[in-house]
Amino acid sequence: MERSSDYTLYGTDGCHLCEQAQALMEQIGAVDYCSTDIIDNDDDLARYRVVIPVLKHNQSERELLWPFDITTLNAFLEQCSAN
């Protein structure tokens, strides 16, 4: 399945860490991303079950694993956009 967003934030409902990651994404603002619940896909669940939240740059396949803060997130986004 082709994703139209630049980034995907993998998480699940009720995950307080995922809510924190989403709040950081919203704080940054102008980043094209979609949220994906790992429960909806067996492959995502198997891959990310114990490491969510995970932000993935869809073009390069790079992933930023939790924990991350605003500084780390900005550095990841800059690194992905530079390539």
Residue frames as qw, qx, qy, qz and C-alpha x, y, z in Angstrom:
[[0.000, 0.890, 0.456, 0.000, 0.00, 0.00, 0.00],
 [0.407, 0.385, -0.002, 0.828, 1.47, 3.37, -1.06],
 [0.280, -0.702, -0.447, 0.479, 1.35, 6.04, 1.65],
 [0.300, 0.809, 0.241, 0.445, 0.72, 9.61, 0.57],
 [0.361, -0.929, 0.082, -0.021, 2.28, 11.24, 3.63],
 [0.371, 0.714, -0.540, 0.247, 6.00, 11.88, 4.03],
 [0.019, 0.321, -0.823, 0.468, 6.06, 10.28, 7.49],
 [0.705, -0.362, -0.517, -0.324, 4.12, 7.64, 9.39],
 [0.221, -0.455, 0.616, -0.604, 3.76, 7.68, 13.17],
 [0.632, -0.128, -0.752, -0.136, 3.18, 4.12, 14.35],
 [0.175, -0.223, 0.626, -0.727, 1.38, 3.67, 17.65],
 [0.307, -0.372, -0.861, -0.165, -1.85, 2.41, 19.17],
 [0.401, -0.669, -0.188, -0.597, -4.85, 3.74, 21.07],
 [0.753, -0.643, -0.100, -0.093, -4.36, 4.18, 24.78],
 [0.792, 0.013, -0.132, 0.596, -0.56, 4.43, 24.57],
 [0.220, -0.933, -0.113, 0.262, 0.51, 7.48, 26.57],
 [0.475, -0.407, 0.424, 0.655, 3.93, 7.49, 24.89],
 [0.339, 0.403, 0.651, 0.547, 2.23, 7.55, 21.48],
 [0.042, -0.918, -0.394, -0.034, 0.14, 10.50, 22.63],
 [0.388, -0.760, 0.151, 0.499, 3.34, 12.30, 23.66],
 [0.453, -0.066, 0.588, 0.667, 4.93, 11.60, 20.26],
 [0.201, 0.671, 0.606, 0.376, 1.84, 12.90, 18.48],
 [0.199, -0.935, -0.198, 0.217, 1.90, 16.05, 20.62],
 [0.439, -0.511, 0.363, 0.644, 5.52, 16.63, 19.56],
 [0.361, 0.279, 0.661, 0.595, 4.54, 16.23, 15.90],
 [0.018, 0.854, 0.493, 0.164, 1.72, 18.73, 16.36],
 [0.367, -0.809, 0.001, 0.459, 4.09, 21.11, 18.15],
 [0.425, -0.210, 0.503, 0.723, 6.41, 21.10, 15.14],
 [0.400, 0.608, 0.158, -0.668, 3.51, 21.75, 12.82],
 [0.579, 0.625, -0.234, -0.469, 4.24, 21.71, 9.10],
 [0.128, -0.322, 0.926, 0.149, 5.16, 18.02, 8.81],
 [0.730, 0.116, -0.329, -0.587, 3.11, 15.84, 6.47],
 [0.032, 0.200, -0.960, 0.193, 2.44, 12.68, 8.48],
 [0.725, -0.263, -0.359, -0.526, -0.23, 10.13, 9.12],
 [0.407, -0.386, 0.714, -0.420, -0.85, 8.08, 12.24],
 [0.691, 0.089, -0.650, -0.305, -1.15, 4.32, 11.92],
 [0.705, -0.421, 0.405, -0.401, -2.50, 2.01, 14.62],
 [0.112, 0.419, -0.895, -0.103, -0.33, -1.11, 14.67],
 [0.507, 0.098, 0.768, -0.378, -3.31, -3.17, 15.81],
 [0.666, 0.551, 0.109, -0.490, -4.81, -2.78, 12.33],
 [0.676, 0.590, -0.430, -0.100, -1.98, -4.62, 10.54],
 [0.954, -0.286, 0.026, 0.089, -0.34, -7.90, 11.59],
 [0.733, 0.349, -0.118, 0.572, 3.02, -6.95, 10.05],
 [0.009, -0.714, 0.185, -0.675, 3.06, -3.59, 11.85],
 [0.749, -0.586, 0.084, -0.298, 2.07, -5.27, 15.10],
 [0.956, -0.074, -0.043, 0.280, 4.84, -7.85, 14.80],
 [0.577, 0.457, -0.113, 0.667, 7.45, -5.24, 13.92],
 [0.029, 0.549, -0.177, 0.816, 6.55, -2.40, 16.31],
 [0.655, -0.539, -0.511, -0.140, 4.76, -4.09, 19.22],
 [0.684, -0.555, -0.256, 0.399, 7.39, -3.32, 21.86],
 [0.482, -0.080, 0.070, 0.870, 9.01, -0.20, 20.38],
 [0.040, 0.739, 0.440, 0.509, 6.09, 2.19, 19.72],
 [0.521, 0.800, 0.168, -0.246, 5.88, 5.03, 19.09],
 [0.588, -0.119, 0.491, 0.632, 7.99, 5.00, 15.95],
 [0.359, 0.807, 0.010, -0.469, 8.22, 7.76, 13.36],
 [0.689, 0.059, 0.581, 0.430, 9.12, 6.48, 9.90],
 [0.195, 0.609, -0.294, -0.711, 10.25, 8.56, 6.93],
 [0.828, 0.323, 0.406, -0.211, 8.40, 6.77, 4.16],
 [0.603, 0.751, -0.253, -0.087, 10.76, 7.65, 1.32],
 [0.229, 0.648, -0.701, 0.187, 14.05, 6.62, 2.96],
 [0.827, -0.230, -0.508, -0.067, 12.59, 4.01, 5.34],
 [0.260, 0.287, -0.585, 0.712, 14.53, 5.63, 8.23],
 [0.568, -0.618, -0.516, -0.171, 12.92, 5.24, 11.63],
 [0.014, -0.487, 0.457, -0.744, 13.07, 7.26, 14.82],
 [0.592, -0.340, -0.730, 0.043, 12.35, 5.07, 17.82],
 [0.460, -0.800, -0.009, -0.386, 11.03, 6.30, 21.15],
 [0.129, -0.839, -0.349, 0.397, 12.24, 7.94, 23.32],
 [0.420, 0.316, 0.205, 0.826, 12.72, 11.20, 21.45],
 [0.095, -0.689, -0.354, 0.626, 12.25, 14.84, 22.34],
 [0.392, 0.881, 0.173, -0.200, 11.68, 17.94, 20.24],
 [0.065, -0.786, 0.521, 0.325, 15.43, 18.38, 19.58],
 [0.417, -0.150, 0.869, 0.220, 15.92, 14.79, 18.46],
 [0.519, 0.592, 0.612, -0.079, 12.75, 14.94, 16.38],
 [0.272, 0.912, -0.073, -0.297, 13.85, 18.13, 14.62],
 [0.179, -0.600, 0.710, 0.322, 17.27, 16.63, 13.89],
 [0.501, 0.147, 0.846, 0.109, 15.64, 13.50, 12.42],
 [0.464, 0.771, 0.406, -0.160, 13.31, 15.56, 10.23],
 [0.115, 0.876, -0.330, -0.331, 16.19, 17.73, 8.98],
 [0.334, -0.370, 0.825, 0.266, 18.29, 14.65, 8.23],
 [0.525, 0.376, 0.763, 0.040, 15.45, 13.05, 6.27],
 [0.388, 0.871, 0.226, -0.200, 14.68, 16.20, 4.29],
 [0.099, -0.775, 0.484, 0.393, 18.36, 16.65, 3.37],
 [0.371, -0.162, 0.863, 0.302, 18.39, 13.39, 1.40]]
